[in-house]
Amino acid sequence: MHKQHIYFDYNATTPLDPSVLEGMLPYLQDNFGNPSSTYSLGFHAKQAIEIARKDIANLIHAENGNIFFTSGGSEANSTILKGIATKSSDKKHIITSSIEHPAILKTCDYLKKHHGFQITTIPVNSAGIVDVNHIERTITEKTILVTVMMVNNEIGSIQPIKKIGNLCKKHKIHFHCDAVQAVGKIPFNLNELPIDSLSISAHKIYGPKGVGCLYLRESVNILPLILGGSQEFGMRSGTENVAGIVGFGIAAKLAQENLHYNYTKIVRLRNLFLNKLYSEIDDCSINGEINDTVPSTINIQFSGIRGESLASMLNELGVCVSIASACSSTSSKLSHVLKAIGKTDEEIRSSIRVSIGTVTTEEEIDELVRNLKQSVMKLRSFSPKYQLSV
């Protein structure tokens, strides 16, 4: 009989909430109309999209009309970066951080190689946090965009978004924030944050894969990435993923309703995990500063072993963890995030990421620590640095 998986990779993706699935099903079956159609079947689909748009806007405290649906966070990031870049022929300088998601870093690289942009990459400290003063020192009259994520996907570090936004506002520079790992996990109010554009993904908040959105502040005008029909107010052509958008909206509503409860629960589970981890396993340490992160993300190094071997052994035991960001786990390169916070190649190779979800239980935490201890002891028994104590 196949062992049920114990899942600890919620940063990579989350399971679909049962209420989300239930809400999506009618739009995969009877309510299949094209939202651009003029008859009632199409009108009902269009209506469902607008309800979802409102629920997502409520989650981040934004105006409905400023939310544009995309295929996910990566498309939202590409849309805004390329859209802002094509607005000006003389301003060709972008500032970003060294720990951004590849969707940001690779788009910046594309703009540098193919459109002559200068990219300034701001380093982070050992906690994985950028220095706002460093950003200000690199601003020039050619700077058109600053893009910094709110929460890092590998170590969970939270950036000083309000300070960065105020800085950009002062210099009249567009500020984009990749909020994929933040929205639904920590309080988020765009009325209090000077952000010009924002990207979100549904499958990080217990919604479906293949749908996300881009928020644009009212005064922001960019050229669309995808051309065609007039869907999404002309910002994103192509027939809408109605069922996916409906699911996204329900997931957003649930995230808003349960935000405080879920946050408190995850803090408790994180603390339980760390207490058990430190009492059961020697020579392990956290990458980053645990007090400067979202509680759901814990990046740990285990001295004397390979993170890849540990993750593989845990998988055999039915436990899912990550050795890096899921988006780069097939890459032979070492984590750029762990490099950025000053970790050595050896420390990076001995690290795994554990991410806790809203449906994680205390029993699963206990099981994770038991399996970690068993696997670490076994791997260290083969390591020249350790001898298995009997």
N, C-alpha and C positions, 0 to 999 in steps of 0.2 A: 504494500500500500504506500502511495506517495505521501511523504511527510509534508504537512502543511507549512508553508513558509512563514517565518517570523520576519516582518518587514521593518527595516530601519533605513530606508532610503527615500524618505518623503520629499527631500529637496529635488530629487530626480523627477519624481512624479507622485501623484497621490491617487488612491483608488477613488472611483466614482461614488459619490454619496448616493445611497439608495433613493433619496428624494429627488436628486438630480436626474437619475435614470428614469424615474417614474414621470417626471415632467417632460423629459425629452421624447419619450416613446410616441405620443400622439403625432409629433412632427416628423417622425420617421415612418409613420403609417398613414392614418386617415388624413391628417392635416398637412398634406405634402405640397401645397401650392407654392408657386413662385411668388415671392413678395412683390415683384414688379408687375404682376398681373392685376387687371382692373376688376375681376370678378371676386366674389366673396371668399373663395378658397385662398386666393392670393392676399386679400385684405386681412384675413385672420393670421396669416403668416407674418405679414408686415406689422400687425398689432403686437404679436408675440415678441418680435424683435425690439419694438419700442419699449415694451414692459421691461425686457432684459436690460436695455440701455439705461433705463431709469434706475433699476436696482444696482447696477454697477456704478453709476454716477453717485448714488446714495452712499455706497461703501467708501468712496474716496472723497465725498463731499464736493462734488463737481456739478456743473450744469449738464443736463442730458445731451444737448446738442454738441458738446465738445468731445464726445466719445465716438470713436470710429473703429469698427470691428475689423480684425485682421485674422490671419491664420495662426497667430501666436506672438510671443514676445520678440522673437528674432525678426519677423517681418515688421513689427512695429518699430523696432530699433533701426532697421535698415531704411524704412520709410522716412523717419524724421532726420536721420543723419544725411541721407542723400538729398532729401527735400530741402533742408537748410543749406546744404553745400551748393546746390544749383541756384540759389537765390542771388548770390553775389559773385561778380567776376573778379573783384579786387580783394575781398576779404577771404583769405585762404589759410586760416589758422584755427585748429581745433585743440582743445585741452581735454584730456581724459585721465583716468587713473591706471595704475599698473595692475590692478586686480579685477578689471572689468570682465564681463562675460565675452566669449569669443564673438558673439553677434555684434558687439560694439567694436572690439579690437580689430577684427577682420574687416569690418566696414571702413574703419579709419585707415587701415592699411591699403584698402582698395582706393580710397580717395587720395591717398598720398601717391600711390604708384600711377594711377590713371588720370588724376585731375590736378596734380601738383600741389596738394595741400601739405602744409607743415603740421605735424602732429606732435604735441608736447605731452608726454606721459609722466604724470606726477607720481613719485614714489609714495609708499605708505610706511608707517612705523611698524614695530613688532606686533602691535595689536591689529594691524591691517586697516588703519585709519589714515586718511589723507590730511595733510596740513593745509588749511584754508589760506594761510599767509603765503604758502608756496604757490598756490594757484594764482593768487593776486600778483605775485612777482613775475609770473610768466605771461600775464595778459599784455597784449600789444594792440595797436590800432587795427591790426589785421585779424584779431580774434573774432570769430563769428559764432562759435559754439563751445560750451562746456558740457561734458557728459560724464556724470558720476552716478554709479548705482547706489541705491539706498541700503541694501543688505547684500553682503557677499554670499554667493552660493556655496562656497567651499568651507569657509571658516565662520560665516555668520556675522562678521563685523558690521556695525551700523555706522554709516557716515554722517557727518554734521551737515545734513542736507539744507537745513534752514539757513545756516551761515553761508554756505556756498551759493544758495539762491539769492540771498540778499546782496552778496558780492556781485553776482552777475547782473542783478537789477541795477545796482549802482553804476556799473560800466555799460549798461544797455546791451548785454550779451545774452543770447538764447541759452537757457539752462534746461537740458534734458536729463531725466532720471529714469534709469532702468529699475523699476520697482517690483519686478517679477517675484523676488524672494521676500518682499516686505508686506505687500498688500494682503490682508487677511490674517497676518501673523502679529502685527503690531498696529496700534492706532495710527490712522492716516487721515489727515484733514487738509485738503488743498486750499481751504480758506486761510490756513495758518502757514502754508509753505509756498514760497515764491518760486514755483516750478512752472516752466513754460510748456513742457511736454513730458509725457509719462507712458511707460509701457507696462502692460500686465498680461499674464497668461492664465487661462482657466484651469489647466491641469495641475497647477501648483496649489489650488484652493478647492480640490475635490470636485472639479468640473471636468469636462471632456477634453481630450487632446485635440489639437488642430484648430483651436480658436483662442484669440486674445484680443487686445484692443490697444489703441493709441489714444491718449488724451491730449488734446491741443487747447491751450488757453485761447480765449476768444480772439485776441489780436494777432494770433499766429496764422500766417498763410504760407503754405508750401505747395509745390507741385506733387501730385500723387506718384507713387512708385508703379502702380498697376493701372493701365489705361484701358478704357472700353466703354461700358455703359455708365449710367449716372448713379449707381448704387453708393450707399454711404456718403450721400451729399456730394458725390463726385470725387471723394477722397480715396475710395478703394473699389474699383470696378470688379465685376464678377458676381454671379448669383450667390446670395448670402447662404452661409451654412446655418440654416434656420434652427435645426435641432441642437447644434453645437452652441449657438448663441443663447438659445433658451436655457440650456444647461448651465452656461456661464452665468446667466442672470440669477438662476436659482442658487448656484454655489455662492455668488456674491452676497445674496440676501442672507443665506445661512451663516456665512463668515461674519457678517456685520452683527447679526443677532447673538452669535456665540463667542464673539471676540474675547471678551473679558474672561469668560469661563474657560475657554480653550487655552488662553495664555497662562492663566493660573495653574491649570492642570499640567501643562507642559513644563512649567518651571518646577513643579513638584516632582515630576518624572525625571527631569534632567538632574535635579539634586540627588534624587534616589540613585540614579545610575552612577553619578560621579562618586558618591559615598561608597557604594558597593565596589566600583571599579578600583578605587584606591586602596580599599581594604583587602581585596582579593588578588590584585596583580601588581607586582613590583615593576619599577623602571618604565612607567608610562607617564606621558605628560600631554597637556593640551597645547595644540598649535593655535596661537593667538591668545587673547585675553578673554576669559570666560565672562567677565562682567561687562564687556563691551560688545556683546553679541546677542542675537536673538536666541532664546533658550532652546529652540528646536535643533540647532546645529552644533555638533561637537566633533572637532577634528582632533584625532589622537595619534600620537606616535608611540610605538612599542619598541623599545631598544632591542637590538640584536636580531630582529626578524624582518622579513619583507611583507609590506602591506598587501601586496598582490597575492602572496601565498596564504596570508591570514584570511583575506576575503574569500579565496577559493575554498579553504578548509571550512569556513563558516557556511559557505554555500552548500557544501556537502552535508552539513548539519541542518540545513533548511533555514539559515539566517542570511538575510540580504543586507549588505552594507556596501559602501562605495569606496574606491581607492582614490578618487578624485572627483571633479565635476563629472556628472554622467555624460555631458556633451563632449568630453574629451577623454573618456575612459579607454577608447580604442587607440588613442595616440600613444606613441612611444615616448613622447616628451614628458618631462617631469612637470608637476603642477606649477604653473606660472604664479599662482597665488601664494603658495608656500615659499617659492623662491623670493617673491616680493617682500615677504615678512622676515626674510633673513635666514630661512632654514637651509641647512646643508643638503647636498644630494642624498646623503645617507639618511638623514632625518626624514626627508620627503619620501624616500623609498620605504620607510618603515611606518608610514602613516595610513590611516583609514578615516573615513567620515561616517559618523553615525548621525542620522537625522530622525527626530521623533515627530510623530503625527498626533492629530487630535483623537485618533482611535487606538493609540498605543495603550497597553495596559501594564500594570505593575508586574503581572505574571510574565509578560514578554520582556520586561526589563531584567527580571531575575534570570530568565532563560538566556538572554543575551550575555549577561555577565558570566554565567556558568559555561556557556560555549566559548566565550572569549578566553576565559581562564584555561580551559581544556586545550584550546587550539594554541594559545601562546606558549603554554608549558611544553606542548609537543614540538612546536617549531624551535623553541629555544634548546630543546634537548639535542637538536642537530647543529646548533650554532656554536662556533668555536668560543664565543664569548660567554656561554652559559653551560652549566652542567645541570641535568635534571635532578632536583633534590628528592630524595625518597623519604 
